[in-house]
């Protein structure tokens, strides 16, 4: 979104641009190069869990599955089997992405433990349709292309990626032989920091006796910057993967200076500096320096209120600052979204109103109309209970469409209680959930009671064609 806005500001317009995530991009490239080998949706963890749950019982009597049989024989069995299948589906998906050579060995029959046996049964007939197999076929196929005939984009650019699995990097490395591939990456440090070690790890290694006779001091364990060493594990791994690629590297770092606590911290990270070693003279920070702050708040609501007040202060101090220059990050934006709306939409004075938008939310959370529409679509596979229908009637869009008031909703709820509507459209619909069809307490039975009561005064004591 930020990149699209910057392009629009630079060129005057940004249209017909797509920004797919790496998985979606690779899937599209695979379809271009391997049109006859689509990826099977059965390897999606959400689908694979049910397939594995179905396969497990047939293998529990085999000696290799003894440990699973012992686990699944405990109550509640079905719940344990579903949980195990879901965990296995996610694990197999990680194997395909991070350990494709392991999957290849299993499919060639090199190993016979329970995971290998279960994978071979799970992937039977689909060995060429999972991501690891498609990656191998893709790398083989592009060797037959030249730059003029390859069905690939002229240029591939990746922005804002903090980590990519080895699988993705291998595919991009293969693409680079036929088309231009650019990775625009953010790094906190201009030095090589792939070998720095956190302080707690150094302490454990130093205290552990070594069998090779080498002293811990001879290992040359370096901490570098302690903050980078303790919090930068993922970045170090990614840096190691990138170092193994044959690529041209261009560094564009900017020295932040040391005018504030924040810039001192950034400078130490950039230059891999450790101020705790005592070799540098301490930097004096002004008493009014507020570049780095911690706020202890008792609730998410209070956190957002403090943020709002802080932003108002920043706008007062810097007239050139714009709302579009500010990014606020949160670990779970769905938790904070209602509090953001409550606080930032509250001011009646336009001078205190801060324009904002909440990114990375699902469509269901952003729009009540979308939530209501999708809830209606989901009814086809539900029991259609009275509570579900009443929940839909509480949606603002439905109430506005049919002109319903709160009194109308109370009246409808009373009708449903009076005619005993519970669930199911009719007796045929109930066959999806029960072995026997019965009409009582369905929507059909309840609506017939309501309509007949409107047409004929039965005083709730008379039957007409079997309908009360």
C-alpha positions in Angstrom: 0.0 0.0 0.0 2.8 2.4 0.9 4.6 1.6 -2.3 1.5 2.2 -4.4 1.0 5.6 -2.7 4.6 6.6 -3.4 4.3 5.6 -7.0 1.1 7.6 -7.4 2.7 10.6 -5.7 5.7 10.4 -8.1 4.0 9.6 -11.4 0.6 11.1 -10.7 -1.2 7.8 -10.9 -0.6 4.2 -10.0 -3.0 1.7 -11.7 -3.0 -1.9 -13.0 -0.3 -2.8 -10.5 -0.4 -6.0 -8.5 1.6 -6.9 -5.4 1.3 -10.6 -4.9 2.8 -12.3 -1.9 5.7 -14.7 -2.6 3.6 -17.9 -2.4 1.0 -16.5 -4.8 3.8 -15.3 -7.2 5.5 -18.7 -7.3 2.2 -20.4 -7.9 1.6 -18.1 -10.9 5.1 -18.7 -12.3 4.7 -22.4 -11.9 1.4 -22.3 -13.9 3.2 -20.4 -16.7 6.1 -22.7 -16.9 4.3 -26.0 -16.0 0.7 -25.5 -17.3 0.1 -29.3 -17.3 1.2 -29.7 -13.6 -1.1 -27.8 -11.3 -0.5 -27.8 -7.6 -3.1 -30.1 -5.8 -5.2 -28.3 -3.2 -5.1 -31.5 -1.1 -1.7 -30.5 0.2 -3.2 -27.3 1.7 -3.0 -28.0 5.5 -6.7 -27.2 5.9 -7.6 -30.0 3.5 -4.8 -32.3 4.3 -5.8 -32.5 8.0 -9.1 -34.3 7.1 -7.4 -36.6 4.6 -4.8 -37.6 7.2 -7.6 -38.1 9.8 -9.2 -40.5 7.4 -5.9 -42.4 6.7 -4.7 -42.8 10.3 -7.0 -45.6 11.6 -6.0 -48.0 8.7 -2.3 -47.9 9.8 -2.5 -48.0 13.6 -2.1 -51.8 13.8 1.3 -51.6 11.9 4.3 -51.8 14.3 5.8 -48.5 13.1 2.6 -46.7 14.3 2.6 -48.2 17.8 3.4 -44.8 19.4 0.5 -43.2 17.6 -1.9 -46.0 18.5 -1.0 -45.6 22.2 -1.6 -41.9 22.0 -4.9 -42.2 20.1 -6.4 -44.9 22.3 -6.8 -42.4 25.1 -10.1 -40.5 25.4 -11.4 -38.5 23.7 -10.3 -40.5 20.6 -11.8 -38.5 17.8 -10.7 -35.2 19.1 -7.2 -36.5 19.6 -7.2 -37.9 16.1 -8.3 -34.5 14.6 -5.7 -32.6 16.6 -2.9 -35.0 15.6 -4.0 -34.9 11.9 -4.1 -31.1 12.0 -0.6 -31.0 13.5 0.7 -33.5 11.0 -0.8 -31.5 8.1 1.1 -28.3 9.2 4.3 -30.3 9.7 4.1 -32.0 6.3 3.5 -28.5 4.8 6.7 -27.3 6.5 8.6 -30.3 5.3 7.6 -29.6 1.7 8.8 -26.0 2.0 11.9 -26.3 4.2 13.0 -29.9 3.7 12.1 -30.9 0.1 15.1 -33.3 -0.1 13.5 -35.2 2.9 10.2 -35.6 1.0 12.1 -36.8 -2.1 13.8 -39.5 0.0 10.5 -40.6 1.5 8.9 -40.9 -1.9 11.9 -43.0 -3.1 11.3 -45.4 -0.2 14.6 -44.7 1.5 13.0 -44.5 5.0 10.3 -46.7 6.6 9.4 -44.9 9.9 5.8 -43.9 10.5 6.1 -40.4 9.1 7.6 -41.7 5.8 4.9 -44.4 5.5 2.1 -42.0 6.2 3.4 -39.5 3.7 3.7 -42.1 0.9 0.1 -43.1 1.5 -1.1 -39.5 1.7 0.7 -38.4 -1.5 0.0 -41.6 -3.5 -0.9 -40.6 -7.0 -0.1 -36.9 -6.3 3.7 -37.2 -6.0 4.2 -34.6 -8.8 1.6 -32.1 -7.5 3.1 -30.8 -4.3 5.3 -27.8 -4.1 8.6 -29.6 -3.7 8.0 -31.7 -6.8 6.8 -28.6 -8.8 10.0 -26.8 -7.7 12.2 -29.5 -9.1 10.2 -29.7 -12.3 10.3 -25.9 -12.6 14.1 -25.7 -12.3 14.5 -28.4 -14.9 12.0 -26.8 -17.3 13.5 -23.3 -17.3 16.9 -24.7 -18.4 15.2 -25.4 -21.7 14.2 -21.7 -22.2 16.2 -18.8 -23.4 15.6 -15.2 -22.5 13.6 -14.5 -25.6 11.2 -17.5 -25.4 10.7 -17.8 -21.6 7.1 -17.0 -20.4 8.4 -15.0 -17.5 8.2 -11.3 -16.5 11.0 -9.1 -17.7 11.8 -8.1 -14.2 10.9 -9.4 -10.7 11.2 -7.1 -7.7 10.6 -8.1 -4.0 9.9 -5.4 -1.4 9.5 -5.5 2.3 10.5 -9.1 2.8 12.1 -9.8 6.1 12.5 -13.6 5.6 12.2 -16.1 2.7 12.5 -19.9 3.1 15.3 -21.6 1.2 12.7 -23.0 -1.3 11.7 -19.5 -2.4 15.3 -18.4 -2.7 16.2 -21.4 -4.9 13.3 -20.6 -7.2 14.3 -17.0 -7.5 17.9 -18.0 -8.1 16.6 -20.2 -11.0 14.5 -17.3 -12.3 17.6 -15.0 -12.3 19.2 -17.0 -15.0 16.4 -15.9 -17.4 15.1 -12.6 -16.1 16.2 -9.8 -13.8 15.4 -10.4 -10.1 15.8 -7.6 -7.6 15.5 -8.0 -3.8 15.0 -4.7 -1.9 15.8 -5.7 1.6 15.9 -3.9 4.9 18.9 -4.6 7.2 19.6 -3.0 10.6 23.4 -3.5 10.2 26.0 -2.6 7.5 28.5 -5.2 8.8 28.2 -9.0 8.5 26.4 -10.1 11.6 25.5 -13.7 10.7 27.9 -15.1 13.3 27.1 -13.1 16.4 25.8 -15.0 19.4 23.4 -13.9 22.2 24.9 -13.5 25.6 22.8 -16.3 27.1 24.1 -18.7 24.5 27.7 -17.6 25.1 27.3 -18.3 28.8 25.9 -21.8 28.2 28.8 -22.6 25.8 31.4 -21.3 28.1 30.0 -23.3 31.0 29.7 -26.6 29.1 32.8 -28.9 29.1 34.0 -29.9 25.6 35.1 -33.3 24.6 37.5 -32.2 21.8 39.8 -30.5 24.3 39.2 -27.1 22.8 38.7 -24.3 25.3 35.5 -22.2 25.0 37.7 -19.1 24.6 39.1 -20.6 21.3 35.6 -20.6 19.8 35.8 -16.8 19.3 32.1 -16.3 20.1 31.2 -12.7 19.5 28.1 -10.9 20.7 28.4 -7.8 18.5 25.5 -5.7 19.4 23.5 -7.3 22.3 20.1 -6.2 21.0 20.9 -7.4 17.5 22.2 -10.7 18.9 19.2 -11.4 21.1 16.4 -10.3 18.7 17.9 -10.8 15.3 18.0 -14.6 15.0 15.6 -14.7 12.0 17.5 -12.0 10.2 20.8 -13.8 10.8 19.4 -17.0 9.3 18.1 -15.0 6.3 21.5 -13.3 5.9 23.2 -16.7 5.8 20.9 -17.9 3.1 21.5 -14.7 1.0 25.3 -15.0 1.4 25.2 -18.4 -0.3 23.6 -16.9 -3.5 25.7 -15.7 -6.4 24.3 -12.1 -6.6 25.4 -8.5 -6.9 25.0 -6.6 -3.6 24.5 -2.9 -3.4 24.3 -1.3 0.0 22.6 2.0 0.7 23.0 2.8 4.4 22.5 6.2 6.0 24.3 7.1 9.2 21.7 8.2 11.7 24.0 10.2 13.9 23.9 10.2 17.7 21.7 13.3 18.5 19.2 11.3 20.5 18.7 8.1 22.4 16.9 6.5 19.4 19.6 7.5 16.9 22.3 6.3 19.3 20.6 2.9 19.3 20.2 2.9 15.5 23.9 3.9 15.1 25.0 1.0 17.4 22.9 -1.5 15.4 24.2 -0.1 12.1 27.8 -0.3 13.0 27.6 -3.5 15.1 28.7 -1.7 18.2 28.5 -2.8 21.8 28.5 0.0 24.4 28.5 -2.4 27.3 32.2 -3.2 26.7 33.3 0.0 28.3 35.6 0.9 25.5 33.6 3.9 24.4 32.9 7.1 26.3 29.2 7.3 27.3 27.1 9.6 25.3 25.2 12.3 27.3 21.5 12.3 26.4 19.5 15.5 27.0 16.9 15.4 29.8 14.1 16.3 27.4 14.9 13.6 24.9 11.7 11.7 24.1 12.8 9.9 21.0 12.5 6.5 22.8 9.6 5.9 25.2 7.9 3.2 27.2 4.3 3.6 28.3 2.8 1.2 30.9 -1.0 1.2 30.3 -3.6 -0.9 32.1 -5.7 -1.8 29.0 -5.6 -1.6 25.2 -8.1 1.2 25.3 -5.7 3.3 27.5 -2.8 2.4 25.1 -4.7 3.9 22.2 -5.7 7.0 24.2 -2.0 7.6 25.1 -1.1 7.1 21.4 -3.8 9.6 20.3 -2.6 12.3 22.8 1.0 11.7 21.8 0.2 12.2 18.1 -1.7 15.4 18.8 1.4 16.7 20.6 3.7 15.7 17.6 1.4 17.6 15.2 1.5 20.7 17.4 5.3 20.6 17.6 5.9 20.0 13.9 3.5 21.8 11.5 5.1 20.0 8.5 4.2 16.5 9.8 1.3 14.8 8.0 -0.8 11.8 9.1 0.5 9.9 6.1 4.0 10.1 7.5 3.1 8.1 10.6 3.0 4.3 10.9 1.7 2.6 14.1 2.4 -1.1 14.4 0.7 -3.6 16.7 1.2 -7.3 17.3 -2.5 -8.2 16.9 -4.4 -5.4 15.0 -7.8 -7.1 15.4 -7.5 -6.6 19.2 -6.9 -2.9 18.9 -9.1 -2.1 15.9 -12.4 -1.4 17.9 -10.4 0.8 20.4 -8.7 2.7 17.6 -12.1 3.5 16.0 -13.6 4.5 19.4 -10.8 6.9 20.3 -9.9 8.4 16.8 -13.6 8.8 15.8 -14.6 10.4 19.1 -13.5 14.1 18.7 -16.2 16.5 17.6 -13.7 19.2 17.0 -12.3 18.8 13.5 -9.0 20.3 14.6 -8.4 17.3 16.9 -9.6 14.7 14.4 -6.7 12.6 12.9 -7.3 10.8 9.6 -6.4 7.2 9.9 -6.8 3.8 8.2 -6.4 0.3 9.7 -4.5 -2.1 7.5 -4.1 -5.9 7.5 -7.7 -6.6 8.6 -9.9 -9.2 7.0 -12.8 -8.1 4.9 -15.2 -9.5 7.5 -13.8 -7.3 10.2 -13.6 -4.1 8.0 -17.2 -4.2 6.8 -20.3 -5.3 8.7 -22.2 -5.7 5.4 -19.5 -8.1 4.2 -19.6 -10.0 7.5 -23.4 -10.3 7.2 -23.2 -11.4 3.6 -20.6 -14.1 4.3 -22.6 -15.3 7.3 -25.6 -15.8 5.0 -23.5 -17.8 2.6 -22.2 -20.0 5.4 -25.8 -21.0 6.4 -25.9 -23.5 3.6 -23.6 -25.8 5.5 -25.1 -25.1 9.0 -28.1 -26.4 11.0 -29.8 -23.0 10.5 -30.7 -22.5 14.2 -33.0 -19.9 15.5 -30.1 -18.1 17.2 -28.3 -17.8 13.8 -31.2 -16.3 12.1 -31.9 -13.9 14.9 -28.2 -12.9 14.8 -28.6 -12.0 11.1 -31.7 -9.9 11.9 -29.5 -7.9 14.4 -27.2 -6.7 11.6 -27.6 -3.1 10.7 -27.8 -3.7 7.0 -30.6 -6.3 7.4 -32.6 -4.1 9.8 -32.3 -1.1 7.4 -33.3 -3.2 4.3 -36.5 -4.4 6.0 -37.2 -1.5 8.2 -37.0 -3.5 11.5 -36.9 -1.8 14.8 -35.8 -3.2 18.2 -39.5 -3.8 19.0 -39.8 -5.8 15.8 -36.9 -7.9 16.7 -38.3 -8.7 20.2 -41.6 -9.6 18.5 -39.9 -12.0 16.1 -37.9 -13.6 18.9 -41.2 -14.1 20.8 -42.8 -15.8 17.8 -39.9 -18.2 17.5 -40.2 -19.1 21.1 -43.9 -19.6 20.9 -43.9 -21.9 17.9 -40.8 -23.8 19.1 -38.5 -23.2 16.1 -35.2 -24.8 16.9 -33.2 -25.8 13.8 -33.4 -27.2 10.3 -35.4 -26.0 7.3 -37.6 -29.0 7.1 -37.5 -32.8 7.6 -35.5 -33.3 4.4 -32.9 -30.8 5.5 -32.5 -32.6 8.8 -31.4 -35.8 7.0 -28.1 -34.1 6.6 -27.6 -34.3 10.3 -29.8 -37.2 11.5 -30.6 -40.7 10.2 -34.3 -40.0 10.6 -36.4 -37.2 9.2 -38.8 -35.4 11.5 -40.6 -32.2 11.0 -41.1 -31.0 14.6 -39.4 -27.7 15.6 -38.1 -27.0 12.0 -38.5 -23.6 10.3 -41.2 -25.1 7.9 -43.2 -26.4 10.8 -42.9 -23.1 12.8 -43.8 -20.9 9.8 -46.9 -23.1 9.0 -48.0 -22.7 12.6 -47.6 -18.9 12.3 -49.4 -18.6 9.0 -52.3 -20.9 10.1 -52.7 -19.0 13.3 -52.9 -15.7 11.3 -55.6 -17.3 9.0 -57.7 -19.2 11.5 -58.4 -18.5 15.2 -57.3 -21.8 16.9 -56.6 -20.4 20.4 -53.5 -22.7 20.4 -55.8 -25.7 21.1 -57.0 -26.9 17.7 -55.3 -28.9 14.9 -55.9 -28.3 11.2 -54.3 -30.9 8.9 -52.0 -32.0 11.7 -50.8 -28.4 12.3 -51.4 -26.7 15.7 
